[in-house]
Amino acid sequence: WPIEQKYDCHDGEEHDSWPIEKKAWCCIHASKACPPMETLKKLPFAQIPYDCEAAFDNWQNEWSNGKKAWCCITRKMGCDQ
């Protein structure tokens, strides 16, 4: 299923001016406004190594939100685009 476009991640505005909710959404769904990898490694979900290959054929239905975020950000897999 195509994901509903909650935010315009290509609006031309500086990412620094975006609210945190928009930054998080655009990072996960469009790989835009993501924090540096060193910051991501400090987030709780980054400490959990997920197997991004497991259930990849049905990731939209089978993966938890944490796994979707981790695999999208760290492996560029399972991103809603």
C-alpha positions, 0 to 999 in steps of 0.5 A: 500500500502506498503510504499517505503523504503526511509531510512534504519532505521536498518543500525547499525549507531548511530542515533545521526549521522543521518540527521534530515530528516532520524531521522524524517522518521525513527521515523514515519515509524519504531519507530526508532530515535524518540526524547524523549517524553518531546521533542515531546510534544513541537512540534506543531503537539503534541499540537493537540489531534487527535482521532486515532480511527476515520477512522483507518480502512482507515488511509493511505488515510484519515488521514492528515500527522500530524495525522499520525505522532501524532498517530504513535509516541504517540499511535503507531497507523497508522505507515507505517511498 
